[in-house]
Protein backbone atom coordinates (compact mmCIF):
# COMPACT_ATOMS: atom_id res chain seq x y z
CA UNK A 1 0.00 0.00 0.00
CA UNK A 2 2.89 2.35 0.71
CA UNK A 3 4.23 1.91 -2.82
CA UNK A 4 0.84 2.89 -4.26
CA UNK A 5 0.69 5.97 -2.05
CA UNK A 6 4.21 6.88 -3.08
CA UNK A 7 3.12 7.14 -6.70
CA UNK A 8 0.60 9.89 -5.94
CA UNK A 9 2.69 11.34 -3.11
CA UNK A 10 -0.29 11.27 -0.72
CA UNK A 11 0.04 11.47 3.04
CA UNK A 12 -2.34 10.38 5.79
CA UNK A 13 -4.17 13.72 5.91
CA UNK A 14 -4.92 13.71 2.18
CA UNK A 15 -6.27 10.17 2.31
CA UNK A 16 -8.62 11.05 5.20
CA UNK A 17 -9.81 14.12 3.27
CA UNK A 18 -10.53 12.02 0.14
CA UNK A 19 -12.45 9.44 2.19
CA UNK A 20 -14.52 12.21 3.82
CA UNK A 21 -15.42 13.68 0.41
CA UNK A 22 -16.43 10.23 -0.89
CA UNK A 23 -18.56 9.69 2.22
CA UNK A 24 -20.31 13.05 1.69
CA UNK A 25 -20.91 12.40 -2.02
CA UNK A 26 -22.30 8.88 -1.77
CA UNK A 27 -23.63 8.72 1.79
CA UNK A 28 -23.10 6.10 4.46
CA UNK A 29 -25.70 3.72 3.01
CA UNK A 30 -24.30 3.70 -0.53
CA UNK A 31 -20.66 3.41 0.51
CA UNK A 32 -20.70 -0.39 1.16
CA UNK A 33 -22.42 -0.99 -2.19
CA UNK A 34 -19.87 1.22 -3.91
CA UNK A 35 -16.97 -0.63 -2.26
CA UNK A 36 -18.51 -4.01 -3.17
CA UNK A 37 -18.92 -2.98 -6.80
CA UNK A 38 -15.36 -1.66 -6.91
CA UNK A 39 -14.06 -4.91 -5.42
CA UNK A 40 -15.98 -7.02 -7.95
CA UNK A 41 -14.72 -4.86 -10.79
CA UNK A 42 -11.11 -5.28 -9.68
CA UNK A 43 -11.66 -9.04 -9.29
CA UNK A 44 -13.10 -9.34 -12.82
CA UNK A 45 -10.26 -7.26 -14.25
CA UNK A 46 -7.64 -9.48 -12.62
CA UNK A 47 -9.44 -12.61 -13.86
CA UNK A 48 -9.59 -11.29 -17.43
CA UNK A 49 -5.91 -10.33 -17.29
CA UNK A 50 -4.99 -13.79 -16.00
CA UNK A 51 -7.09 -15.48 -18.72
CA UNK A 52 -5.44 -13.46 -21.47
CA UNK A 53 -1.98 -14.16 -20.06
CA UNK A 54 -2.70 -17.90 -19.82
CA UNK A 55 -4.04 -17.92 -23.37
CA UNK A 56 -0.90 -16.22 -24.66
CA UNK A 57 1.35 -18.69 -22.82
CA UNK A 58 -0.64 -21.64 -24.19
CA UNK A 59 -0.44 -20.27 -27.72
CA UNK A 60 3.34 -19.85 -27.46
CA UNK A 61 3.81 -23.33 -25.93
CA UNK A 62 1.85 -25.17 -28.62
CA UNK A 63 3.98 -26.77 -31.27
CA UNK A 64 2.85 -25.98 -34.78
CA UNK A 65 1.25 -28.81 -36.68
CA UNK A 66 3.51 -30.47 -39.24
CA UNK A 67 2.82 -29.34 -42.78
CA UNK A 68 0.49 -31.65 -44.63
CA UNK A 69 1.85 -33.46 -47.64
CA UNK A 70 0.12 -32.84 -50.91
CA UNK A 71 -1.05 -36.10 -52.38
CA UNK A 72 -0.64 -36.70 -56.10
CA UNK A 73 -3.85 -36.47 -58.09
CA UNK A 74 -5.81 -39.68 -58.20
CA UNK A 75 -5.26 -41.81 -61.30
CA UNK A 76 -8.26 -43.06 -63.20
CA UNK A 77 -8.36 -46.80 -63.53
CA UNK A 78 -10.25 -48.14 -66.50
CA UNK A 79 -12.34 -51.28 -66.16
CA UNK A 80 -12.13 -52.05 -69.88
CA UNK A 81 -9.54 -54.59 -71.01
CA UNK A 82 -6.47 -53.19 -72.67
CA UNK A 83 -6.40 -53.16 -76.45
CA UNK A 84 -3.23 -54.17 -78.04
CA UNK A 85 -2.14 -52.63 -81.25
CA UNK A 86 0.12 -54.72 -83.34
CA UNK A 87 2.87 -52.87 -84.90
CA UNK A 88 4.08 -54.21 -88.17
CA UNK A 89 7.24 -53.14 -89.73
CA UNK A 90 6.79 -51.39 -93.03
CA UNK A 91 7.12 -53.66 -95.97
CA UNK A 92 10.19 -53.13 -98.06
CA UNK A 93 9.52 -51.43 -101.34
CA UNK A 94 10.56 -53.31 -104.35
C-alpha positions in Angstrom: 0.0 0.0 0.0 2.9 2.3 0.7 4.2 1.9 -2.8 0.8 2.9 -4.3 0.7 6.0 -2.0 4.2 6.9 -3.1 3.1 7.1 -6.7 0.6 9.9 -5.9 2.7 11.3 -3.1 -0.3 11.3 -0.7 0.0 11.5 3.0 -2.3 10.4 5.8 -4.2 13.7 5.9 -4.9 13.7 2.2 -6.3 10.2 2.3 -8.6 11.1 5.2 -9.8 14.1 3.3 -10.5 12.0 0.1 -12.5 9.4 2.2 -14.5 12.2 3.8 -15.4 13.7 0.4 -16.4 10.2 -0.9 -18.6 9.7 2.2 -20.3 13.0 1.7 -20.9 12.4 -2.0 -22.3 8.9 -1.8 -23.6 8.7 1.8 -23.1 6.1 4.5 -25.7 3.7 3.0 -24.3 3.7 -0.5 -20.7 3.4 0.5 -20.7 -0.4 1.2 -22.4 -1.0 -2.2 -19.9 1.2 -3.9 -17.0 -0.6 -2.3 -18.5 -4.0 -3.2 -18.9 -3.0 -6.8 -15.4 -1.7 -6.9 -14.1 -4.9 -5.4 -16.0 -7.0 -7.9 -14.7 -4.9 -10.8 -11.1 -5.3 -9.7 -11.7 -9.0 -9.3 -13.1 -9.3 -12.8 -10.3 -7.3 -14.3 -7.6 -9.5 -12.6 -9.4 -12.6 -13.9 -9.6 -11.3 -17.4 -5.9 -10.3 -17.3 -5.0 -13.8 -16.0 -7.1 -15.5 -18.7 -5.4 -13.5 -21.5 -2.0 -14.2 -20.1 -2.7 -17.9 -19.8 -4.0 -17.9 -23.4 -0.9 -16.2 -24.7 1.3 -18.7 -22.8 -0.6 -21.6 -24.2 -0.4 -20.3 -27.7 3.3 -19.9 -27.5 3.8 -23.3 -25.9 1.9 -25.2 -28.6 4.0 -26.8 -31.3 2.9 -26.0 -34.8 1.2 -28.8 -36.7 3.5 -30.5 -39.2 2.8 -29.3 -42.8 0.5 -31.7 -44.6 1.8 -33.5 -47.6 0.1 -32.8 -50.9 -1.0 -36.1 -52.4 -0.6 -36.7 -56.1 -3.9 -36.5 -58.1 -5.8 -39.7 -58.2 -5.3 -41.8 -61.3 -8.3 -43.1 -63.2 -8.4 -46.8 -63.5 -10.2 -48.1 -66.5 -12.3 -51.3 -66.2 -12.1 -52.1 -69.9 -9.5 -54.6 -71.0 -6.5 -53.2 -72.7 -6.4 -53.2 -76.5 -3.2 -54.2 -78.0 -2.1 -52.6 -81.3 0.1 -54.7 -83.3 2.9 -52.9 -84.9 4.1 -54.2 -88.2 7.2 -53.1 -89.7 6.8 -51.4 -93.0 7.1 -53.7 -96.0 10.2 -53.1 -98.1 9.5 -51.4 -101.3 10.6 -53.3 -104.4 
